[in-house]
C-alpha cells in the first residue's frame, strides 16, 4: 500500500532525521510504501507550501492513505490555503494526532474520513518498536475493520530524548490506572469527533471551520490534552466555553484520554502524576455535570499523548456500552 508521509505541522523530520528514517523503515516492514513530498523534510515550509503538499497527496491516485509525521502548533494557518473542493468527499483516510486535529476537523466537515492517531515519528519511530496495541489499531484502521478497545495493563507518558535517539531503547512503562466510567449506564453509538483540547480551543477562537452545533447531535466526543500539561482550570474553562456555546450538550457520549502527566520540563513522580490526572478528571466531571449531566463518560481511554495509542475513527462509528463496560470502534 502506497501512503503519503507529510509534515503539515512541525518540521520534526528535518530536526530529528534519525527518528524519521527509522519510522519510514518500519512502515516498509509492515508492508507500507511511504512517499514523501517536498515539505516533508523542509525546516521552514510556509503554510501555503504545506497546503499544496496536502492537496497533492489527496489527489494522487496511487496514494491510498495520508500520514502526518507529527503534530505542532500552527496547522491552523495551513487551512485557509487549502482548496476545499479538491478535498471534499475524498475517500482516502488521513492519520495524525495533536495539532492535526485542525485537519481532522476540516476533513470531517467535507465528508472525508480520517483517524485520530498514528503520527509516524511518534508511533512507527517509537523506541523499541511500535506497541502491539497501537499496531493492531492501525492495522484495523487501514483494513476498514471493527475493533474493541481494551484497557492496557501498562502505559508510558515519559518520552525519550530524540536528540540522543536510540531506536532500541526501552520505554519507561508503568502500571495503568483502569478506565473510569461515569454517567448513565446505557449503550450509545455515533460518529466520533474531537481531538486535542488545546487545538479545539484554537478552532473555537478562530470560528471558521466548525459546523453548526446541531450537526454534532448524537456524535461521540473524544478529547485529550497534550505534552504541555494544561492545568485543570484551563481544562474546565475550555469545556465551559464549549458548554456556553451550546455545543457540548449535543454529544451523546464522551471519551476522555489518559492524560500525559510528564514532560521534559516537569519530571513528575508517581504521586504528582496521580494528582495531575485526578485534578483533570475532576475538572471534566465538573463541566459535564454542569452542562451535560448524566452523559456517559469514559475517562482515561488510551488514544492521546500516552503510549500505547488507539486510533479513533473521525466520523466513523464509536459505540459505548457502559452497562457491560465495552468500547467498540468501526473504521
SEKE-272033 format. One record per residue: residue in one letter; x, y, z of N, C-alpha, C, O in turn. Coordinates in steps of 0.05 Angstrom, whole numbers, padded with zeros to 5 digits, always signed. Layout:
N
AXYZXYZXYZXYZ/...
***
This chain:
331
X+00017-00024+00000+00000+00000+00000+00018+00025+00000+00035+00028+00017/X+00014+00042-00019+00029+00067-00021+00015+00089-00004-00009+00093-00008/X+00030+00101+00014+00019+00121+00032+00036+00147+00031+00060+00145+00029/X+00023+00170+00034+00037+00195+00035+00046+00200+00064+00032+00193+00083/X+00070+00211+00067+00081+00219+00093+00087+00249+00092+00105+00257+00078/X+00071+00265+00106+00072+00294+00104+00079+00306+00131+00076+00294+00152/X+00088+00331+00131+00093+00347+00155+00076+00372+00154+00086+00394+00148/X+00050+00369+00158+00032+00393+00157+00034+00411+00181+00022+00432+00182/X+00050+00403+00201+00053+00419+00226+00083+00424+00230+00096+00438+00214/X+00094+00413+00252+00122+00418+00259+00141+00404+00239+00135+00382+00229/X+00165+00416+00234+00184+00404+00215+00202+00384+00228+00227+00385+00224/X+00192+00366+00244+00209+00348+00260+00226+00329+00243+00248+00323+00252/X+00218+00320+00219+00237+00304+00204+00263+00318+00197+00284+00305+00194/X+00262+00345+00194+00286+00360+00189+00303+00363+00214+00328+00365+00212/X+00291+00363+00237+00305+00367+00262+00315+00341+00274+00337+00340+00286/X+00299+00320+00270+00307+00293+00281+00306+00273+00258+00289+00255+00258/X+00324+00275+00239+00322+00257+00215+00326+00228+00222+00314+00211+00208/X+00340+00221+00243+00344+00193+00250+00317+00180+00258+00312+00157+00250/X+00301+00194+00273+00275+00184+00281+00257+00180+00256+00244+00160+00253/X+00258+00200+00238+00242+00198+00214+00250+00174+00197+00233+00160+00186/X+00276+00170+00194+00286+00148+00177+00277+00121+00189+00269+00103+00174/X+00279+00118+00215+00270+00093+00228+00240+00089+00224+00232+00067+00218/X+00225+00110+00227+00196+00108+00223+00189+00099+00194+00172+00081+00190/X+00203+00110+00174+00199+00102+00147+00206+00072+00143+00191+00058+00129/X+00228+00064+00154+00237+00036+00151+00217+00017+00164+00212-00004+00153/X+00207+00024+00186+00187+00007+00200+00161+00006+00185+00147-00014+00185/X+00154+00028+00172+00130+00028+00155+00133+00008+00132+00115-00008+00126/X+00157+00008+00120+00162-00011+00099+00161-00039+00109+00151-00057+00095/X+00171-00044+00133+00170-00070+00145+00142-00081+00150+00138-00105+00152/X+00122-00063+00151+00095-00071+00155+00079-00071+00129+00054-00072+00129/X+00093-00069+00107+00080-00071+00081+00070-00045+00069+00056-00045+00049/X+00078-00023+00081+00070+00003+00071+00093+00014+00054+00116+00009+00059/X+00086+00030+00034+00106+00043+00017+00104+00074+00021+00088+00087+00008/X+00120+00085+00040+00117+00114+00046+00128+00131+00023+00149+00125+00012/X+00113+00152+00016+00121+00171-00004+00123+00198+00008+00103+00209+00019/X+00146+00211+00007+00150+00237+00018+00144+00259-00003+00145+00254-00027/X+00137+00282+00007+00131+00305-00011+00150+00328-00005+00165+00326+00015/X+00151+00349-00021+00172+00369-00019+00175+00381+00009+00198+00387+00017/X+00154+00384+00024+00157+00397+00051+00159+00377+00074+00161+00385+00097/X+00160+00351+00068+00161+00331+00089+00186+00336+00107+00184+00334+00131/X+00208+00342+00094+00233+00347+00110+00242+00376+00108+00265+00382+00115/X+00225+00394+00100+00232+00422+00098+00230+00435+00125+00209+00434+00138/X+00251+00449+00133+00252+00461+00160+00236+00486+00162+00227+00494+00184/X+00232+00500+00140+00218+00526+00141+00196+00528+00119+00193+00549+00107/X+00181+00508+00115+00160+00508+00096+00138+00527+00105+00130+00526+00128/X+00127+00543+00087+00106+00561+00094+00079+00546+00096+00077+00524+00085/X+00059+00558+00109+00033+00545+00110+00022+00539+00082+00010+00518+00077/X+00027+00557+00063+00017+00553+00036+00031+00529+00022+00018+00514+00009/X+00057+00527+00026+00072+00505+00015+00063+00478+00027+00060+00458+00012/X+00058+00478+00052+00048+00453+00065+00020+00446+00054+00013+00423+00051/X+00003+00467+00049-00023+00462+00038-00022+00449+00011-00038+00431+00004/X-00003+00458-00006+00000+00447-00033+00007+00417-00031-00003+00401-00047/X+00023+00409-00011+00030+00381-00008+00007+00364+00001+00003+00342-00007/X-00009+00376+00019-00034+00361+00027-00052+00356+00004-00061+00334+00000/X-00056+00376-00012-00073+00373-00036-00062+00352-00055-00076+00335-00065/X-00035+00354-00060-00023+00335-00079-00025+00306-00069-00030+00288-00085/X-00022+00302-00043-00024+00275-00032-00053+00264-00035-00056+00241-00042/X-00073+00280-00030-00100+00271-00033-00108+00267-00062-00125+00250-00068/X-00096+00282-00080-00104+00280-00108-00088+00258-00123-00097+00249-00144/X-00066+00249-00112-00050+00228-00125-00066+00201-00124-00070+00191-00103/X-00073+00190-00147-00090+00166-00147-00075+00141-00138-00087+00121-00132/X-00048+00142-00136-00033+00119-00127-00030+00119-00096-00022+00098-00085/X-00037+00141-00083-00035+00142-00054-00061+00133-00042-00083+00142-00049/X-00059+00114-00022-00084+00103-00010-00090+00114+00018-00112+00110+00028/X-00070+00126+00030-00074+00138+00057-00053+00160+00061-00033+00160+00048/X-00059+00179+00079-00041+00201+00084-00034+00201+00114-00052+00202+00131/X-00008+00201+00120+00001+00202+00148+00016+00228+00154+00032+00237+00138/X+00010+00240+00177+00026+00262+00186+00050+00252+00202+00048+00231+00215/X+00073+00265+00200+00096+00257+00215+00093+00262+00245+00102+00246+00261/X+00081+00284+00252+00079+00293+00280+00059+00316+00282+00049+00325+00262/X+00055+00326+00306+00038+00349+00310+00054+00375+00309+00073+00377+00294/X+00046+00394+00325+00058+00421+00324+00040+00441+00337+00026+00435+00357/X+00041+00466+00327+00024+00486+00339+00014+00508+00320+00004+00528+00328/X+00018+00504+00293+00009+00525+00275-00006+00515+00250-00008+00529+00230/X-00016+00490+00252-00030+00479+00229-00056+00495+00222-00065+00495+00199/X-00066+00510+00242-00089+00527+00237-00084+00546+00214-00102+00553+00199/X-00058+00555+00211-00051+00574+00189-00051+00561+00162-00052+00575+00141/X-00050+00534+00161-00050+00520+00135-00078+00518+00123-00080+00519+00098/X-00098+00516+00139-00125+00511+00129-00135+00532+00109-00148+00524+00089/X-00130+00558+00113-00141+00577+00093-00129+00574+00065-00141+00584+00046/X-00106+00560+00063-00093+00557+00037-00102+00532+00022-00094+00527-00001/X-00120+00516+00034-00129+00491+00021-00152+00496+00003-00170+00512+00009/X-00152+00483-00020-00175+00484-00038-00195+00462-00029-00190+00439-00033/X-00216+00471-00016-00234+00452-00003-00248+00434-00024-00255+00411-00017/X-00253+00444-00047-00266+00427-00068-00249+00404-00076-00260+00383-00084/X-00222+00407-00074-00205+00384-00081-00205+00362-00060-00201+00339-00067/X-00211+00370-00035-00211+00350-00013-00238+00339-00007-00240+00318+00006/X-00259+00352-00016-00286+00345-00008-00294+00316-00018-00292+00310-00041/X-00302+00300+00002-00311+00273-00005-00290+00253-00013-00297+00231-00022/X-00265+00260-00010-00243+00242-00017-00244+00218+00002-00249+00222+00026/X-00240+00194-00008-00244+00170+00009-00219+00160+00022-00220+00141+00038/X-00195+00171+00015-00171+00161+00027-00168+00174+00055-00172+00198+00058/X-00161+00158+00075-00161+00168+00103-00135+00183+00109-00114+00179+00097/X-00138+00201+00129-00116+00217+00139-00110+00208+00168-00129+00204+00184/X-00085+00204+00175-00077+00196+00202-00059+00218+00215-00043+00230+00201/X-00063+00223+00241-00047+00242+00255-00061+00249+00281-00085+00244+00284/X-00045+00261+00300-00058+00269+00325-00048+00297+00333-00033+00310+00317/X-00056+00307+00356-00048+00332+00367-00056+00355+00349-00080+00359+00344/X-00037+00371+00339-00043+00394+00322-00058+00386+00296-00071+00402+00284/X-00055+00361+00289-00070+00351+00265-00100+00350+00270-00116+00344+00252/X-00109+00356+00294-00138+00360+00299-00149+00381+00280-00173+00379+00273/X-00133+00400+00273-00143+00421+00254-00152+00408+00228-00174+00414+00218/X-00135+00391+00216-00142+00378+00191-00165+00358+00195-00183+00356+00178/X-00165+00344+00217-00188+00326+00223-00214+00341+00223-00234+00332+00210/X-00215+00364+00236-00240+00380+00237-00248+00389+00210-00272+00388+00203/X-00229+00398+00194-00235+00407+00167-00245+00384+00149-00265+00387+00136/X-00230+00362+00149-00237+00340+00132-00264+00328+00140-00280+00320+00122/X-00270+00327+00166-00296+00317+00174-00318+00334+00163-00339+00324+00154/X-00314+00360+00162-00335+00378+00152-00339+00374+00122-00359+00382+00111/X-00319+00362+00108-00320+00358+00079-00329+00329+00072-00330+00322+00049/X-00334+00313+00092-00342+00285+00087-00319+00267+00080-00323+00246+00068/X-00294+00275+00088-00270+00259+00082-00262+00244+00108-00259+00257+00129/X-00258+00218+00107-00252+00202+00131-00224+00208+00142-00206+00215+00127/X-00221+00205+00168-00194+00207+00180-00194+00192+00206-00215+00185+00217/X-00170+00187+00216-00166+00171+00240-00148+00186+00259-00126+00194+00251/X-00157+00190+00283-00141+00206+00302-00120+00188+00315-00126+00170+00331/X-00094+00193+00308-00072+00178+00318-00052+00170+00297-00056+00178+00273/X-00032+00155+00304-00012+00143+00286+00006+00163+00271+00014+00158+00249/X+00013+00186+00284+00034+00203+00273+00059+00186+00270+00067+00172+00289/X+00072+00187+00247+00093+00167+00241+00116+00168+00260+00125+00147+00269/X+00127+00192+00266+00151+00193+00282+00146+00184+00311+00163+00173+00324/X+00121+00189+00320+00115+00182+00348+00109+00152+00350+00118+00139+00370/X+00095+00140+00331+00087+00112+00334+00106+00093+00319+00116+00074+00330/X+00110+00097+00293+00128+00080+00278+00157+00084+00287+00173+00065+00287/X+00164+00108+00295+00191+00114+00305+00195+00109+00335+00216+00115+00345/X+00175+00098+00348+00176+00093+00377+00200+00075+00383+00205+00055+00370/X+00215+00083+00404+00238+00067+00412+00229+00039+00420+00209+00035+00433/X+00244+00019+00411+00239-00010+00414+00218-00020+00396+00211-00044+00397/X+00206-00004+00379+00185-00012+00361+00158-00005+00370+00153+00001+00394/X+00139-00006+00352+00112+00002+00358+00099-00017+00378+00103-00041+00377/X+00084-00005+00397+00069-00021+00417+00049-00039+00402+00036-00030+00383/X+00046-00065+00410+00028-00083+00396-00001-00073+00395-00015-00077+00375/X-00010-00060+00416-00037-00049+00417-00041-00027+00395-00061-00027+00381/X-00021-00010+00393-00022+00011+00372-00021-00001+00345-00037+00007+00327/X-00004-00021+00341-00002-00034+00314-00028-00047+00306-00036-00045+00283/X-00041-00060+00325-00067-00073+00319-00088-00052+00311-00105-00057+00293/X-00087-00029+00324-00107-00008+00318-00102+00003+00291-00121+00007+00276/X-00077+00009+00284-00071+00020+00257-00078+00000+00236-00089+00007+00215/X-00072-00026+00240-00079-00047+00221-00109-00048+00216-00118-00051+00193/X-00124-00047+00238-00154-00047+00235-00164-00023+00220-00182-00025+00204/X-00152+00000+00225-00160+00025+00211-00154+00022+00181-00171+00029+00165/X-00130+00013+00174-00123+00010+00145-00141-00011+00131-00145-00009+00107/X-00150-00030+00147-00167-00051+00135-00196-00044+00135-00213-00059+00123/X-00204-00022+00148-00232-00015+00150-00248-00034+00167-00271-00040+00161/X-00235-00045+00188-00247-00065+00205-00260-00053+00230-00260-00029+00234/X-00271-00070+00247-00280-00062+00273-00260-00071+00294-00245-00090+00290/X-00260-00057+00317-00241-00064+00338-00253-00057+00365-00264-00036+00369/X-00251-00076+00384-00258-00070+00411-00234-00059+00426-00213-00072+00426/X-00237-00036+00439-00215-00025+00455-00213-00038+00482-00234-00042+00496/X-00189-00046+00490-00186-00059+00516-00165-00043+00532-00148-00029+00521/X-00167-00045+00558-00150-00030+00576-00122-00042+00578-00120-00066+00582/X-00101-00027+00574-00074-00037+00577-00067-00041+00606-00077-00026+00623/X-00050-00060+00612-00040-00063+00639-00019-00043+00646-00016-00035+00669/X-00004-00034+00626+00017-00014+00630+00016+00007+00608+00004+00003+00587/X+00027+00030+00614+00028+00052+00595+00053+00068+00600+00068+00064+00619/X+00058+00087+00582+00082+00104+00585+00074+00133+00577+00061+00137+00557/X+00083+00152+00593+00080+00180+00585+00106+00196+00587+00107+00220+00587/X+00128+00181+00589+00155+00193+00591+00170+00187+00566+00183+00166+00563/X+00169+00206+00546+00183+00201+00521+00213+00203+00524+00223+00217+00542/X+00228+00190+00506+00257+00191+00506+00266+00216+00490+00252+00226+00473/X+00290+00225+00496+00301+00249+00483+00311+00242+00455+00329+00227+00452/X+00298+00253+00435+00305+00248+00407+00332+00259+00400+00343+00253+00379/X+00343+00277+00416+00370+00287+00410+00391+00266+00414+00413+00267+00403/X+00384+00245+00430+00402+00222+00434+00386+00197+00427+00384+00179+00444/X+00375+00196+00403+00356+00175+00396+00369+00148+00394+00389+00144+00380/X+00358+00129+00408+00366+00101+00406+00341+00085+00400+00323+00081+00417/X+00339+00075+00375+00314+00061+00367+00309+00035+00383+00287+00024+00381/X+00329+00026+00398+00326+00001+00413+00321+00006+00443+00319-00013+00458/X+00321+00031+00451+00316+00037+00479+00288+00027+00488+00270+00026+00472/X+00286+00021+00513+00261+00011+00524+00245+00034+00537+00255+00048+00555/X+00220+00038+00529+00203+00058+00542+00199+00052+00572+00200+00029+00581/X+00195+00073+00588+00191+00070+00617+00162+00065+00623+00146+00083+00629/X+00153+00039+00621+00126+00032+00625+00119+00032+00655+00137+00027+00672/X+00094+00038+00662+00085+00039+00689+00057+00028+00691+00043+00027+00670/X+00047+00020+00714+00020+00009+00716-00001+00029+00706+00001+00052+00712/X-00020+00019+00691-00041+00036+00680-00066+00035+00698-00077+00014+00704/X-00074+00059+00707-00099+00060+00723-00123+00052+00705-00124+00060+00682/X-00141+00037+00715-00164+00029+00699-00181+00053+00689-00181+00074+00702/X-00193+00049+00666-00211+00070+00656-00234+00073+00676-00243+00054+00689/X-00244+00098+00679-00266+00102+00698-00291+00110+00682-00290+00127+00664/X-00313+00098+00690-00339+00102+00676-00357+00119+00693-00359+00115+00717/X-00370+00138+00680-00387+00157+00694-00413+00162+00678-00414+00155+00654/X-00433+00173+00691-00457+00180+00677-00477+00156+00675-00473+00136+00689/X-00496+00159+00658-00517+00139+00655-00506+00113+00645-00487+00113+00629/X-00517+00091+00654-00510+00064+00643-00528+00059+00620-00552+00052+00623/X-00517+00061+00596-00533+00056+00572-00514+00050+00549-00489+00053+00551/X-00525+00042+00527-00510+00037+00502-00513+00060+00483-00536+00067+00476/X-00491+00072+00475-00492+00095+00458-00474+00090+00434-00451+00080+00437/X-00482+00097+00410-00466+00094+00386-00470+00119+00369-00492+00128+00365/X-00448+00129+00357-00450+00152+00340-00423+00158+00327-00403+00145+00334/X-00422+00176+00308-00397+00184+00296-00378+00197+00315-00387+00213+00332/X-00352+00191+00313-00333+00203+00331-00324+00230+00321-00323+00235+00297/X-00318+00248+00340-00309+00275+00333-00294+00286+00357-00302+00281+00380/X-00273+00302+00352-00259+00315+00374-00230+00319+00369-00223+00331+00349/X-00212+00308+00386-00183+00311+00383-00170+00323+00407-00177+00317+00430/X-00151+00341+00402-00136+00353+00424-00150+00377+00434-00159+00394+00419/X-00153+00380+00461-00169+00401+00473-00157+00429+00466-00173+00447+00460/X-00131+00432+00467-00119+00458+00462-00123+00466+00433-00127+00490+00428/X-00123+00447+00415-00127+00454+00387-00157+00460+00382-00163+00478+00366/X-00174+00446+00395-00203+00453+00393-00207+00481+00404-00224+00496+00393/X-00193+00489+00424-00194+00516+00434-00186+00536+00412-00199+00556+00408/X-00164+00530+00397-00156+00546+00374-00180+00549+00355-00187+00571+00346/X-00192+00526+00348-00214+00526+00329-00238+00543+00339-00250+00558+00323/X-00244+00541+00364-00266+00557+00375-00261+00587+00374-00279+00603+00369/X-00235+00594+00378-00228+00622+00377-00229+00633+00348-00238+00655+00343/X-00219+00616+00329-00219+00625+00301-00247+00626+00290-00254+00644+00275/X-00263+00606+00297-00291+00606+00289-00296+00604+00259-00316+00614+00249/X-00278+00591+00244-00281+00589+00215-00287+00562+00204-00298+00559+00182/X-00281+00541+00219-00281+00514+00207-00300+00495+00221-00304+00472+00212/X-00313+00503+00242-00332+00486+00256-00360+00487+00244-00369+00509+00236/X-00373+00464+00242-00400+00463+00232-00419+00473+00254-00411+00475+00277/X-00444+00479+00248-00464+00488+00268-00467+00467+00290-00463+00443+00285/X-00474+00476+00314-00477+00457+00336-00494+00433+00330-00487+00410+00337/X-00517+00437+00316-00535+00415+00312-00524+00393+00294-00534+00371+00294/X-00503+00399+00279-00490+00379+00262-00477+00357+00279-00471+00336+00268/X-00472+00362+00305-00459+00343+00322-00478+00327+00339-00469+00312+00357/X-00503+00330+00335-00523+00315+00351-00518+00285+00348-00517+00275+00326/X-00516+00271+00371-00512+00242+00370-00483+00233+00366-00478+00209+00366/X-00465+00252+00362-00437+00244+00359-00425+00236+00386-00435+00243+00407/X-00403+00222+00385-00387+00215+00409-00363+00233+00409-00346+00232+00391/X-00361+00250+00429-00339+00269+00432-00315+00254+00445-00318+00241+00465/X-00291+00257+00432-00267+00247+00445-00247+00270+00447-00242+00284+00427/X-00235+00273+00470-00216+00295+00475-00192+00285+00491-00194+00267+00507/X-00170+00299+00487-00145+00292+00502-00128+00318+00504-00132+00337+00489/X-00110+00317+00524-00092+00340+00528-00064+00333+00521-00057+00309+00520/X-00047+00353+00516-00021+00349+00504+00001+00348+00524-00003+00348+00548/X+00026+00346+00513+00050+00346+00529+00056+00373+00543+00074+00374+00559/X+00040+00393+00536+00043+00419+00550+00031+00418+00578+00034+00437+00594/X+00017+00397+00585+00005+00393+00611-00013+00416+00621-00007+00428+00641/X-00034+00422+00606-00051+00444+00614-00064+00437+00642-00070+00414+00647/X-00067+00458+00658-00077+00452+00685-00107+00449+00685-00121+00454+00665/X-00118+00440+00707-00146+00433+00709-00164+00457+00705-00186+00455+00694/X-00155+00481+00714-00171+00505+00710-00175+00510+00680-00197+00517+00672/X-00153+00508+00665-00155+00512+00636-00175+00492+00623-00192+00499+00607/X-00172+00466+00631-00189+00445+00620-00219+00452+00626-00235+00451+00608/X-00225+00460+00651-00252+00467+00657-00262+00491+00641-00284+00491+00631/X-00245+00511+00637-00253+00535+00623-00259+00530+00594-00277+00542+00583/X-00243+00513+00581-00248+00507+00553-00275+00492+00551-00291+00498+00534/X-00280+00473+00569-00305+00459+00568-00328+00477+00575-00350+00474+00565/X-00323+00496+00593-00344+00516+00599-00351+00532+00574-00375+00536+00568/X-00331+00540+00558-00336+00554+00534-00352+00538+00514-00370+00548+00501/X-00345+00512+00512-00360+00494+00494-00388+00490+00503-00407+00489+00487/X-00392+00489+00530-00419+00487+00541-00435+00512+00537-00458+00511+00529/X-00423+00536+00542-00437+00561+00537-00444+00565+00508-00464+00579+00502/X-00429+00554+00490-00434+00555+00462-00458+00538+00454-00471+00542+00433/X-00465+00519+00472-00487+00500+00466-00478+00476+00451-00494+00459+00443/X-00452+00473+00447-00441+00450+00432-00438+00425+00449-00444+00403+00439/X-00429+00428+00473-00423+00405+00490-00448+00388+00494-00446+00363+00496/X-00471+00401+00495-00496+00387+00501-00506+00369+00477-00523+00353+00481/X-00494+00373+00454-00503+00357+00430-00492+00329+00430-00504+00312+00417/X-00471+00324+00445-00457+00298+00442-00472+00277+00459-00481+00282+00481/X-00473+00252+00448-00487+00231+00462-00470+00217+00483-00480+00204+00501/X-00443+00220+00481-00425+00207+00500-00398+00221+00497-00393+00236+00478/X-00380+00216+00516-00354+00229+00516-00333+00208+00524-00336+00193+00543/X-00311+00208+00508-00287+00193+00515-00266+00214+00521-00261+00232+00506/X-00252+00210+00544-00230+00228+00551-00205+00211+00554-00205+00190+00567/X-00183+00220+00542-00159+00204+00541-00144+00204+00568-00147+00223+00584/X-00128+00184+00572-00110+00183+00594-00091+00207+00592-00077+00209+00572/X-00091+00225+00612-00074+00249+00609-00044+00243+00611-00036+00227+00628/X-00029+00254+00594+00000+00255+00597+00007+00273+00620-00004+00295+00622/X+00024+00264+00638+00029+00279+00663+00059+00283+00668+00067+00287+00691/X+00075+00282+00646+00104+00285+00649+00114+00299+00623+00104+00292+00601/X+00133+00317+00626+00147+00327+00602+00176+00334+00610+00183+00331+00634/X+00192+00343+00591+00220+00347+00597+00225+00370+00616+00246+00371+00629/X+00205+00388+00619+00208+00410+00638+00196+00404+00665+00201+00417+00685/X+00180+00383+00666+00165+00376+00691+00166+00346+00695+00148+00332+00686/X+00186+00337+00708+00190+00308+00713+00174+00299+00737+00185+00295+00759/X+00148+00296+00733+00131+00288+00755+00136+00260+00764+00140+00242+00747/X+00136+00255+00790+00137+00228+00800+00109+00215+00802+00090+00229+00795/X+00107+00190+00811+00081+00177+00812+00059+00192+00827+00037+00194+00818/X+00066+00203+00850+00045+00217+00865+00037+00243+00851+00013+00250+00851/X+00056+00257+00840+00049+00282+00825+00033+00276+00800+00015+00291+00793/X+00039+00254+00787+00023+00246+00764-00006+00240+00772-00025+00249+00759/X-00009+00225+00793-00036+00218+00802-00051+00243+00810-00075+00245+00804/X-00038+00263+00822-00052+00288+00830-00060+00303+00805-00082+00314+00804/X-00043+00304+00785-00049+00318+00760-00072+00305+00746-00091+00318+00737/X-00071+00279+00743-00093+00264+00729-00119+00267+00744-00140+00271+00732/X-00118+00264+00771-00142+00267+00787-00154+00295+00785-00179+00297+00783/X-00138+00315+00784-00149+00342+00781-00162+00346+00754-00183+00359+00752/X-00150+00335+00733-00162+00337+00707-00188+00322+00705-00208+00332+00694/X-00189+00298+00718-00214+00283+00718-00236+00299+00732-00259+00300+00723/X-00230+00311+00754-00250+00327+00769-00259+00351+00753-00283+00358+00755/X-00241+00363+00738-00249+00386+00721-00268+00378+00699-00288+00391+00694/X-00263+00355+00687-00280+00344+00666-00307+00337+00678-00328+00345+00666/X-00308+00324+00700-00333+00316+00713-00349+00341+00721-00373+00341+00718/X-00335+00361+00731-00350+00385+00740-00363+00399+00716-00386+00408+00718/X-00349+00401+00693-00360+00414+00670-00384+00398+00659-00404+00409+00651/X-00381+00371+00657-00402+00355+00646-00426+00355+00665-00449+00356+00656/X-00422+00354+00691-00444+00355+00710-00460+00381+00707-00484+00382+00712/X-00445+00402+00700-00458+00428+00698-00473+00431+00671-00495+00442+00671/X-00460+00422+00649-00471+00428+00623-00485+00404+00609-00501+00408+00591/X-00478+00380+00617-00490+00356+00605-00492+00334+00625-00480+00313+00622/X-00508+00338+00646-00509+00319+00668-00519+00292+00659-00538+00289+00644/X-00505+00271+00668-00513+00244+00662-00502+00232+00636-00505+00209+00631/X-00489+00249+00620-00478+00239+00595-00458+00217+00600-00441+00221+00618/X-00459+00194+00586-00439+00173+00590-00411+00183+00584-00406+00195+00563/X-00392+00179+00603-00365+00187+00600-00346+00164+00608-00351+00151+00628/X-00326+00160+00592-00304+00142+00600-00279+00158+00601-00270+00170+00581/X-00266+00159+00624-00242+00175+00628-00218+00157+00629-00218+00136+00643/X-00197+00165+00615-00171+00150+00616-00167+00132+00593-00148+00116+00594/X-00183+00134+00571-00180+00116+00548-00154+00123+00533-00147+00147+00532/X-00141+00103+00523-00114+00107+00512-00113+00114+00483-00108+00098+00465/X-00119+00140+00477-00118+00149+00449-00104+00176+00447-00104+00189+00426/X-00091+00185+00468-00079+00212+00468-00049+00212+00465-00038+00198+00448/X-00036+00228+00482-00007+00232+00481+00008+00212+00497+00032+00215+00501/X-00005+00191+00506+00009+00169+00521+00012+00145+00502+00002+00145+00480/X+00025+00125+00512+00031+00101+00496+00023+00076+00512+00031+00075+00536/X+00008+00057+00501+00000+00055+00473-00021+00075+00465-00033+00089+00482/X-00027+00076+00439-00046+00096+00429-00065+00082+00409-00056+00072+00388/X-00090+00082+00416-00110+00073+00397-00116+00095+00377-00117+00119+00384/X-00120+00087+00352-00130+00106+00332-00161+00106+00335-00173+00085+00338/X-00172+00130+00334-00202+00132+00335-00212+00142+00309-00200+00160+00296/X-00235+00131+00300-00246+00139+00274-00260+00167+00276-00278+00170+00292/X-00251+00185+00260-00262+00212+00259-00285+00212+00240-00281+00211+00215/X-00309+00213+00250-00333+00210+00234-00343+00181+00231-00365+00176+00223/X-00326+00162+00239-00334+00134+00240-00348+00127+00266-00348+00143+00284/X-00359+00103+00267-00376+00095+00289-00360+00088+00314-00341+00073+00313/X-00367+00100+00336-00357+00093+00363-00381+00085+00380-00400+00099+00382/X-00378+00061+00392-00400+00051+00409-00390+00048+00438-00370+00035+00443/X-00405+00059+00457-00400+00056+00485-00423+00040+00497-00446+00047+00495/X-00416+00018+00510-00436+00002+00525-00427+00004+00554-00412-00012+00564/X-00438+00024+00568-00429+00029+00595-00440+00008+00615-00429+00006+00637/X-00461-00006+00607-00471-00027+00625-00451-00050+00626-00445-00061+00648/X-00440-00058+00603-00421-00080+00601-00392-00071+00599-00374-00087+00596/X-00388-00044+00602-00361-00033+00601-00345-00041+00576-00324-00052+00578/X-00357-00035+00553-00344-00042+00528-00344-00017+00509-00363-00002+00509/X-00322-00014+00494-00319+00007+00474-00311-00006+00448-00291-00021+00447/X-00326-00002+00427-00321-00013+00401-00320+00009+00380-00336+00027+00381/X-00301+00007+00362-00299+00027+00341-00300+00013+00313-00292-00010+00311/X-00311+00028+00293-00312+00017+00266-00298+00037+00248-00306+00060+00246/X-00277+00028+00234-00261+00045+00217-00272+00046+00189-00261+00060+00172/
***
